[in-house]
């Protein structure tokens, strides 16, 4: 009887949770309407940000936002709002998209005094108020537009430096509500090695690619990974002072490439949920940009040699390109990533480590067990 009472109390509590917040995808993003160029913020993000209190009523389709003495009421589909009982016209009506309710960012910024900073390189907006700030990815689409496929795999031929390269490429829509990214260590412990397919399967991943470099040639059982490795907000492997590029993502899967020297500051701000350090950087803002020696590389395999390569790229519209190819030098790989559509790009470990797994099988089979991997789950 006691257990039954607890269950009833829990059920009643769950019923009080606004349906939008309970059902919405884990990622917060700003939607930019492709026709009007007006922006909309998700109410699930506003709830709790800067001490806001947000309530959503499914029956009346009303959103109520309270911040100090400011009280805003809006209704889905209606271009009028009530601000402290004063009627105000809106440029755009709130709407619902894939389970989340969105409200015009312009009225929120004006009435609550939020500062907006548009970040071109990462296609994001920084929303600030006093000591509170957050960075949200910006996704451009028209109302009612259907979501793209979460993951697309294709085999392509790309020409670079007068040569044709056969590439395996997987493109991941990071803002898709079903997509979740992680960085996984072999055996969940630094120094271990494991088959890429094994890492993928035990992680429940649809996609996996080998990650950063490691000491593959030691005779000892501990095969140390090189560079920072992070997962779920925790540093799994530290590498202070390392200059190489780092692939990072935050809690909204907003991805970026940063210099190793910038890591400490970014992590201290709570802006990194996961990532790994590899390099060299290949593309900056859509252009080939190589500073191989400045990043600290001395190995001829990176400086001048060709071989099997793995790389990742970031597009302007928040897609992650995971790519493998053979026989390419680093400059050729940079050109391949540019032609593949990447805006930012970085090299990963290569040679016998190079591997790409998709949907239960290898697209590129590694020649050895590996130390770590980037995995994509589609839930």
Residue, then its C-alpha position, 0 to 999 in steps of 0.5 A: x500500500x505504501x509503495x502504491x501511494x509513492x507511485x501515485x505521488x510520483x505520477x501526480x508530480x510528473x503530470x505537473x511538468x509542462x509537456x513541452x519541457x518533458x518531450x522536447x529534445x535535449x539540445x537547445x537552439x535558436x531557430x532563424x526563419x529563412x524568409x523573415x530572418x527573424x529569430x526564435x528562442x526555445x522556452x525550455x532554454x528560457x526556463x531557469x535562465x537568468x532566474x526566469x520562470x516559464x509555464x506552458x499551458x497545453x489547453x490554452x496554448x499559452x506561455x507565461x514568462x516571469x522575470x522579477x517584476x516583468x510578466x510576459x504572456x504569449x499564445x501559440x499562433x498569435x501576434x499579440x502579447x501581454x506584458x504586465x497586462x499591457x497589450x503589445x503587437x509582435x512581429x512574429x507569433x510563437x510556434x511549436x516545432x518538433x515538440x518544443x515551443x519557440x518565442x520571438x527572440x526580439x521581444x524577449x531581448x527587449x523586455x528582459x534586457x538581454x544582450x545578443x552577440x552573433x558568433x559568425x564562425x560557429x553560427x551561434x548567438x550568445x545571450x547575456x544578462x548580468x552574470x548569466x550567459x549562454x551560447x546557442x547554435x542557430x538553425x535556419x529553416x522555414x516554418x513546418x520544414x521537415x528535419x533532414x535525416x540524422x545520418x547520411x553515408x556516401x562514397x565519393x571521389x574527390x580530386x585534390x592536387x591533380x589526384x583522385x581520392x576515393x573517400x568514405x564520408x558520413x554526415x551527421x545532423x548534430x541538431x537532430x533530436x535523435x542524435x547524441x555524440x560522445x567520445x569513448x576510450x577503449x575499455x573506458x580507461x586511458x591506455x587500453x586498446x579495443x576494436x573500433x567496432x567493439x567500441x561502437x557496439x558497446x556504446x550503442x553507436x550508429x557511427x564511430x570513427x577513430x579519434x586521437x593519436x596514441x602510443x601504438x608501438x610500445x611493447x607494454x600493455x599501457x598504450x598512452x593516448x596523446x592529447x586531451x580527451x573529454x566526455x560528459x564534462x569530465x577530463x579523461x586524459x589531460x595534456x597541458x601545454x599541448x598546442x594541437x587543435x582540439x575538437x570540442x562540443x558543448x551540451x547543445x552539441x555546438x561544435x568548434x575547433x580551438x587551439x590547445x592553448x585556449x582549452x583551459x579558459x574554455x573548459x573553465x567557463x563550462x563551455x566544453x562537454x566533450x572532445x579530443x585533441x588531434x590535429x593538425x587543423x586543416x580548414x579555417x572558415x572554409x579555407x585551407x589553413x595549415x600550421x603543422x609545425x606551429x602545432x608541434x608536429x615533427x613526425x614526417x608522416x604528418x609533415x610530408x608523408x602520405x597515408x591512410x587518413x581520418x578527418x572531421x569537418x564542421x559545416x555552417x549548418x551544424x553538420x559533422x563530416x566524418x571522412x576517411x581516405x587513403x594515400x593523402x598528404x595533409x595538404x591534400x586532406x585539407x583540400x578534400x575536406x574543403x570540397x566535401x563541404x566542411x567550413x572548419x576541419x581537423x585531422x585525426x589519427x591515421x595510418x593503421x588506426x584509420x577506421x570508419x564504422x556505420x550501421x553495424x559494419x566497417x566502411x573503412x576497416x582499421x589495421x589495429x585496435x585503437x585507443x579512443x573514438x568519436x561515436x554517434x548514437x541515433x536514439 
